[in-house]
Amino acid sequence: MKTFGIVSNSPDVLKQIQEVAASVFNPKTTIYKTYCYQDTREIPGIIQDGCAEIEGWIFSGETPYAHAKPYLPKNMPAVSCILNGLEIFRYLLQSLALSKMHALRISIDLPEIASRDWITAMQEAGIPFDEVHIHYYDSMHVDQNIHTVVEFHHALWQAGKIERVLTSSTKVHQALERLHIPVIQMHGSTFTIRNALLKLKERRMHQHLIESEVALTRIETVNMEKLLLASSGPLQFQMQLLHLKEKILELCQNLHGSYLAEKDNGRFEIFASRGIIERNAGKIREAIEDIRLNLNIEVSAGIGFGYTAFDAQRNAWRALSYGRQQDPRQDVIAIDINGNIQENLGTEHPLTFTASLENPEILRRLESVGVGTRNYMRISAIAKKIGHGFTSSEIAQQMGVTDRNARRIIKNLLTAGLVICVGEESLSTRGRPTKKYRMNPDFQP
């Protein structure tokens, strides 16, 4: 049985989404859990409490989705019922039909994320903005600014500049009704909801195919000769290997649906599905730490994903090799079928990037300053993950290198024109301000 969560602040919309979903998903194999919130600050708790059993989320609009997005697990399928151009014209025509003066004299409140769609739709239709008043609000603070939005519409109504209000907020709708101001609450139609649900179905199917890929985790002792020399005799050496195997077997018990194959001295391969390994990456890291601390044996893990066992095994070998080449050594590395490398797997800050680059101009510039493709792609991935301008210390922390090395790499990328300096920040009264950088948008990997 699949379980989907539906989130809205309107019971009627929750019911509508559930009714449309019955025509998209098989009712015999699908369960829906509805969550009706009163305040957007409740949404993070809804997501955190429900994610253990929910396989996909449906949000009634941009606002609940914006509040939920930071708390959604990685790769969790989620969609929102966003008004499209057809819906926009539907509400404009409805307002025009209800107008006594047969004029579009309205005010609208929208989340900032939807502003471009509305402006584009009105410009393409040649609708003048003279008597259409639009108020944009931040989706993350809509409940705290309800009074401001209501006052915007109320002032226009009292000044006689509008005949009707279009709002995307239930609370604004209720407040304007109490003030006896004609108001229409905008929400997705059956068409919009069905499109969102079809998108969710496609994403869920795609995610299922990925999770069903073969995953192979190869665990190896880093220096078997050192372990042999540290042993007082062959019996103690064999005992150490037995203790190691015991720890690996305990790990396999936690990875439900896995199969262990012992290769030779201190080398093990664990077969499972990609979904099982990704959900339990933290347990793999914990097992390696446990072996290091309690058995004093250095081990590392390479995880390979693939369509076949051969592909997964080859990528696991590549992951082990890559992890050993890093300074400091990376204990858990994964490589998928497309060559994407996943560092810091099982931590709060995983990093995914590709080591391949096919832009001749970027390759030429990297070669001219002596920066490797892999380092450039790692920095590019870190910059994208941070979202705003990054500093050399942030790069050093994410890459596991010294600040000096990070500054040297960024300086070379700056010389090559692949990174640009966008400003400075000073967090203390002493010392030089820290420079902030961005990847040059003219050169995208």
N, C-alpha and C positions, 0 to 999 in steps of 0.2 A: 504493500500500500504506500502510495506517495502522499505526503502531507505538505500542504501549502498554507502560508500565512497571508491573510488579507488585512491591511491596515488602513483605517480611515477615521475621521472624526464625525462621520455621518452614518447612522444605522441604515438609512435608506440606500446609500451608496454601497455599503457592505453587502446588503441583500442583492443589489443589482449586479455587482461583480460576481457574487456566488452563483446567481442564476445564469449569467453568461458563461461562466466557467464550466457549467454542467454540459454545455454544448461543445466545448473545446477538449476537455479531459474526460476520460472514461469514469463515470460516477461510481462504478463498482471497484475501481482501484485507486480512487483519489479521495482524500479527506481534506477539508478546509477548516482552518482555525481563524476566526475573525477576532480582530482587536480594535475596539473603538476607544480612542483616546480623547480626553478633554483638553489637555495641554500638550504642546509639542515636546515639553521636557519629559513626558512619560515614554516617548518613543524609544530612547536608548535602552530603558529597562525592558520594554516589550521584546526588543531584538535579542538582548542578552538572555532573557528567560526562555525564549522560544526556540533559539537556534539549535538546541540539542535534538529536537525532533522535526524541525521545519526543513524542507528540501528546496524551498523557493519562496520568494516574497513578492506580493503584489501590493503596490501602494496607490492610493486613489489620486495622487497628484505629486507635483514637484516638491511641495513643502515637506510632507512626511518622509519622502525619499531622501531629501537633503539631510534631514536629522538622523536618518537611519544609516546612511552610507558609511560614516566612519566606524560603525560598530558591526557592519556585516562581515562575516568571515570571508577570507580570500576564496575566490571562485564560487561564491554563493550566487546562484541565479536570482536576479531581482529586476523587476520592471515597475514603471510608474505609468499611470494613465494620463499622458500629456496631451493637452488640446492641440490638434493639428489645424491646418489652414481651413479645412472644411468646417470644423467646430467653431472657429473664430467667426467665419462668415454667417454661420447659423445664428449666433448670438447678436451679431450686428443687424441681421435681417429681422430678427425677433424684436429688437429695440425699435427699429424703424417702423415695423408694422404696428407696434403699440403706441407710437407717437401721435398725438393729436394734431401736431403741426406738420406731420410727415417730414420731419427733419431728424438727423442723427445728432441729438443734443444729449450726450451721455458723459458719465465719468466712469473710469475703469481702474480697478486696482489689480496688480499682477506681481508675481515674484520676478525678481530681476532676471532670473534664468530664462523666462518666457518672453522677455521684452523684444528680442530680435524677431521672433516669429510674428508677433502682433504688428510691429512696425513694417516688416516686409510685406505681410498680407495686405495691410491698408494701403501701402504705397503702390503695390501691384494693381490693386483695384481702383486706384485713383481717388481714394476717400480723403478729403481734406481733414487736417487736424485742428481746424479753427474751433469747432464746437465739440471735439472729442478730447476730454481731459484724462490723462493717464498718470496714475501714481504707482511707482515701483517700490517694492519693499524687499528687505533681506529675508529670505526664507528661514534663516536660522534665528531670527528675532521677531517673527511676525506676532507671536502672542504678547510680547512685551510692548509692541507698537500698535496694538489694535486701536487705541484712543486716537493716535495720530492719523491713521487711515480713515476712521469714522469722521474725524473733524474735517479732513480734506473734502469728503463727499458732502458733509453737512453744510460747509461754507459755500460750496458751489450751488447747492440746492436753495439755500436762503437768498443767494444773489440772483436767482432765477436763470442761471446759466445752463442748467441741465433739467431734463425731464425724467431721467432714469439712471440707475447705477447698475453696473455689472461688477460683481465681486467674485473672487475665487476663495474667499474665507467664510466659513460658517459663522464665526463670531461676528464678523462685520455685517453679514446678512441679518443676523438676529438683532444687532444693535440698530441698524437702519430701519428695520421693520418696527421697532419700538418708537422710532422717531417719525413713523408714518411716511417714510421716503420710499417711492417705488424702487424696488431692487430685484435683480435676477441673480441667483447664485449659479455660477458656471461650474460644470463638472463634465466629465467625459460621457459621451453617448455610448450606446451599445456597440457601435462601430469602433470607437476608440478603445473601449475595454477589450473587445475581441482581438484587435490588433496587438494590444499589449500582452494578452494571454497567449496568443500564437507565438509571439517573440519569446515569452517565458518557456513555452513548450520546446521551442527550438534550442534555447540555451540549456535547458535541462537535459535534452537529448545529447547535445554536444558535450556537456559536462560528464554525463554517464559514459560516453564513449572514451573520454580521456581517463576517467577513473577505472575503466575496465582494462586499460593497457597493462601489459606485463611490467612488473617492477622487480628488479634484482638488487639486493643490498649486499655488497661484498665487504666483509670486515676482515682486516689483516693486521697482524702485529707489525709495528713500524720497524723494529730491529730485533729479529729473532736471535741473531748471534749474541747480542748483548744479554738477552734473557738466558740463553744457554750458558754463557760464561758466568753469570751471576748465580747460577744454581750450584749447590754443593755436590751434586751428583745426578745421574740420569733419573733416579727415582723422584727427586724433588722437581726436576724439570718436567717429568710426566704429570706430577701432581699439579703443577702450575697450569699446564695445558688443560687438565681436567676441570680445574676451577674456572678457567676461562670459558670452556665449553658450557659449564653450568650457568654462567652469566648469560651467555648467548641463548641458551635454551629458555631462560627466564624471560629474555626479551621476546622470543618467538611466542611465548604464552600470551604476552600482551598484544602481539600483532595477530589478532584473530584471523584465521584463514591463510596463515603463512606456512611455508615448508622449509626446513633447514637441511642444507647439504654441507657436510664437512669435506673440504678438499684435501688439505694436508696440514702440516704443523702450523697451527695458529691462523688458518685461513678458513673462512666460512662464507657460504652464500645463502641468503634468505630469499625465497621466492614468494611473491604476494602480488596483489593488484596495486596499481598506482594510487587508487583512492585510499587503501589501507595504509600505505607507506606515508603519504602526505599528511593524513590525519594524525599519524603517530610519529612524526619526525622528531618531536620533542622527546619521546621515549627512547628513540635510538641515541640521541645525544646524551640523555641521562645515563643510559647503559654504558656508553663509552667513558663518561666521567667516573662512573662507579668502578669500572674495571681499572682505570688509571689510579684511583685513590685507594681502593681496597686490595688490589692485586699487584699494584706497581708495574703494570704492563701497559706500554704505549700502543694503542690501536687507533686506526682510522677507518672510516667507512666511505665507500663510494657507491652512490645509488644511480642506477641506470633505468630509464624508462624506454619502452619500445613496443612495437606491435607484435614482435615475436621474442622468444626467450633469447635468441642470438643477439638481436638488437639491444635488448636490455643488458645482457652480459657485456657486450662491447662498450656500451656507454658507462657501465659501472667501472670497467677498467680505466676508461678515459677520465672519469671523475676522481678515482683514486690517484692517478698520475698527476692530475691538475692540482689536487689538494696538497700533495707532497712538494710540488714546485713552489708553493706560496711561502712567503716569509712574513709572519709566522705560518706554520703549517695549518691547513684547514682540516678539521677533524671529520666534518660531514659535508660532502659535496654531492649534488645531483646534476645529471645531464639528461635532457629528454631527447626525443626522436628528431627534433629540429635543431639540435645542437645548443639549445639554450642552457646556460649554466646557472644553477641556483646555489648561492652561497648563504652562509648563516642559517641553514635549514634547521627548523626546530627552535628558533629564537623569536623574539618579538620583532626583529628587524631583518627579515630575509631579503635577499637581493637577487633579482633575476636579470640576466643580460645574455646577449649572444656574442660570441667571440669572432664572428665573421663580419666582414665589412666589404662592400662591393662598390663604394664610391671612389673612383680613381683620384679625384681632386683631394679628398680627405686623406687618402693613403699617401699621396705625394707630400702633403703638408706634414703628416705624422713622421714620415721618413726624414724630412728635412730637419726636424728638431729631435729626432731620436726617441720618440715616444711609441711604445708598442700598441698595436691595435687593441689588445685585450684591456690594457689600462685605460685607453680612451673610451672603450665601450662600457667599462665599469663606472667610470666617472660620469658618463652620459646617463647611465641608468640611475645612479645615485642622485644626480641633479634633477631628473624627472620625478624621482620619488619624493625628494624634498619639496619640490613645487615652486619655491621662491628662490631668490639668489642664495648661493651656497658659499661657504668659507673654506679655506684650506684645512682648518681643524676638523670641520664636518667630514670632509673627504678622507682625511687621515683616520678618523674614528671608524668610518664605514669600511674602509679598505684594509684596516689593520696595519697601517704603516706609520712611521713617525711623521710629525708635523713638517720636519725639514724635507723629507722625501715628497710629501704632498705638495709643499710649496714649490719644489723644483719642477714637478710634473706640470703643475698649473702654470708656472712661469713659461715653460716650453710651449704649452698649448696656447698661451696668450701671444707668444711670439709668432706662432703658426696661424694666428687669427681664428682658431677654433673655439676659443673662449674669450669672452669680453668682460671687462671690469665695469660693474654697474653702480658702484658706490662704496661707501665705507660705513662701519658701525663701531661705536666706542661704548663698551659696557663698563668701563672703569675710568677713573680720573687719571690713571697712570698709563704709561706706555703708548705705543702707536695705535691708531685705530685699525681695526681688522677690515681688510678689503673683501668685498662681496662680488661674486662672479655669476655669470650665466653662460650656458652653451650658446655659441653663435647660431642664431636661427637660420642664417644663410647656408649653413652646412649641417644638414641633418643626416645621421647615419642610416 
